[in-house]
Amino acid sequence: MTKAPDEIEATLTDAINAMSTAHYRLSYERQASNIRVALAQNIATNGRLFCALLAAANFSAGWHFGVACAAVPVALAWASDLTQRPALKRYLGLACIATAIGLAIATLLNCW
C-alpha cells in the first residue's frame, strides 16, 4: 500500500525535525562540556599561580619549608588531572584545596 505524498512529506518532516533536535541537543551538551573544561583549566591555572605566590612569600620570609610545601597542592592537582577514577579525582582535588588553604594560613601567620 502506497502512502499519499502529503503523508510522505509529513513523515520526512518529522524525521528531519527529530534529527535536528538531536543534533541541537548534542551540540548544546558538547558546548556545555567545553565550558566546564575551560573553567576547570582556568581554576587550576589560578590555583597553581596562587601556590607560586605563596612560595615566593615564604621564600622572602626565609621559611624554606614553606617553599617546599607550596609544591604539595600543585602535585595533588597534577595527580588529580592524571587519574581516571572519579572518586579519586574528587578526593585529590579536595586535598589540593585543603593543603593550599592550610599553606596560605601558615604563610599568613609566618609572614605576620
Secondary structure by P-SEA (a helix, b strand, c coil): ccccaaaaaaaaaaaaaaaaaaaaaaaaaaaaaaaaaaaaaaaaaaaaaaaaaaaaaaaaaccaaaaaacaaaaaaaaaaaacccaaaaaaaaaaaaaaaaaaaaaaaaaac
